Amino acid sequence: MRVNAKRKLREYGDRIPDAKASLDSWYYEAIHTTWNSQSDIEAKYRHASVLKNGRVVFNIAENRHRLVVSLNYKASIVMIKFIGTQEEYDKINAEDV
């Protein structure tokens, strides 16, 4: 997959060190795989939440942080929409960010 907005991941990891290793691992997995459908996500990431509009919420750093992405399966593109703490995530609508 091609991940757009990697800079957001890097900047967040620099600001929040306890999330850095998990974000780096997620990024490495994402660029070295191809997700063809939401069932591919569900099979690999049991704790990910698949939402409407191709959105997926990944739990990061033992569930302390959330990563919201938009997936275009046909084009193999992952767009980073939101990265933040559980508390910050609770204040957004993940389907609209």
RODOMI-20013 format. One record per residue (C-alpha): x, z, y; residue number from 1. Coordinates in steps of 0.2 Angstrom, whole numbers, plus 5000, padded with zeros to 4 digits. Each point is the difference from the previous one (the first is absolute). Layout:
! residues N
+------+------+------+-----+
|    x |    z |    y | num |
+------+------+------+-----+
|    X |    Z |    Y | NUM |
...
+------+------+------+-----+
END
This chain:
! residues 97
+------+------+------+-----+
|    x |    z |    y | num |
+------+------+------+-----+
| 5000 | 5000 | 5000 |   1 |
| 5005 | 4998 | 5018 |   2 |
| 4998 | 5015 | 5010 |   3 |
| 4997 | 4998 | 5019 |   4 |
| 5004 | 5014 | 5012 |   5 |
| 5014 | 5008 | 4990 |   6 |
| 5006 | 5007 | 5017 |   7 |
| 4985 | 5012 | 5000 |   8 |
| 5006 | 5007 | 4983 |   9 |
| 5017 | 5002 | 5006 |  10 |
| 4996 | 5008 | 5016 |  11 |
| 4988 | 5012 | 4991 |  12 |
| 5013 | 5005 | 4987 |  13 |
| 5013 | 5003 | 5014 |  14 |
| 4988 | 5012 | 5009 |  15 |
| 4993 | 5008 | 4984 |  16 |
| 5014 | 5002 | 4988 |  17 |
| 4990 | 5007 | 4986 |  18 |
| 4990 | 4984 | 4999 |  19 |
| 5016 | 4988 | 5001 |  20 |
| 5004 | 5000 | 4981 |  21 |
| 4982 | 4997 | 4995 |  22 |
| 4998 | 4986 | 5013 |  23 |
| 5016 | 4992 | 4995 |  24 |
| 4995 | 5000 | 4981 |  25 |
| 4983 | 4993 | 5005 |  26 |
| 5007 | 4986 | 5010 |  27 |
| 5013 | 4995 | 4986 |  28 |
| 4986 | 5000 | 4987 |  29 |
| 4989 | 4989 | 5012 |  30 |
| 5013 | 4987 | 5004 |  31 |
| 5004 | 4998 | 4981 |  32 |
| 4983 | 4998 | 4993 |  33 |
| 4985 | 4989 | 5002 |  34 |
| 4983 | 5007 | 5001 |  35 |
| 4986 | 4987 | 4996 |  36 |
| 4985 | 5011 | 5001 |  37 |
| 4994 | 5018 | 5003 |  38 |
| 5001 | 5003 | 4982 |  39 |
| 5019 | 4998 | 5000 |  40 |
| 5001 | 5014 | 5014 |  41 |
| 4988 | 5011 | 4990 |  42 |
| 5010 | 4998 | 4984 |  43 |
| 5017 | 5004 | 5008 |  44 |
| 4994 | 5013 | 5013 |  45 |
| 4987 | 5012 | 4993 |  46 |
| 4999 | 5010 | 5016 |  47 |
| 4998 | 4985 | 5011 |  48 |
| 4983 | 4997 | 5008 |  49 |
| 4994 | 4982 | 5001 |  50 |
| 4989 | 4997 | 5015 |  51 |
| 4990 | 4986 | 5007 |  52 |
| 5008 | 4985 | 5009 |  53 |
| 5015 | 5000 | 4989 |  54 |
| 5006 | 5018 | 5006 |  55 |
| 5009 | 5012 | 4989 |  56 |
| 5005 | 5018 | 5003 |  57 |
| 5016 | 5006 | 4992 |  58 |
| 5004 | 5018 | 4998 |  59 |
| 5018 | 5003 | 5006 |  60 |
| 5012 | 5015 | 4998 |  61 |
| 4990 | 5010 | 4988 |  62 |
| 4984 | 4996 | 5009 |  63 |
| 5006 | 5007 | 5017 |  64 |
| 4999 | 4983 | 5008 |  65 |
| 4989 | 4984 | 4999 |  66 |
| 5005 | 4982 | 5001 |  67 |
| 4986 | 4988 | 5004 |  68 |
| 5003 | 4982 | 4997 |  69 |
| 4990 | 4984 | 5000 |  70 |
| 5004 | 4988 | 4986 |  71 |
| 4998 | 4981 | 4999 |  72 |
| 5002 | 4997 | 4982 |  73 |
| 5000 | 4981 | 5000 |  74 |
| 5014 | 5000 | 5013 |  75 |
| 5009 | 5015 | 4993 |  76 |
| 5001 | 5009 | 5016 |  77 |
| 4998 | 5018 | 5004 |  78 |
| 4997 | 5006 | 5018 |  79 |
| 5003 | 5018 | 5004 |  80 |
| 4985 | 5006 | 5010 |  81 |
| 5003 | 5019 | 5001 |  82 |
| 5013 | 5013 | 4995 |  83 |
| 4997 | 5018 | 5003 |  84 |
| 4997 | 5018 | 4994 |  85 |
| 4985 | 5004 | 4990 |  86 |
| 4993 | 5009 | 5016 |  87 |
| 5003 | 4984 | 5010 |  88 |
| 4992 | 4989 | 4987 |  89 |
| 4984 | 5011 | 5000 |  90 |
| 4997 | 4995 | 5018 |  91 |
| 5000 | 4981 | 4997 |  92 |
| 4989 | 4988 | 4991 |  93 |
| 5012 | 4992 | 4988 |  94 |
| 4989 | 4984 | 4999 |  95 |
| 5001 | 4997 | 5018 |  96 |
| 5018 | 5004 | 5005 |  97 |
+------+------+------+-----+
END
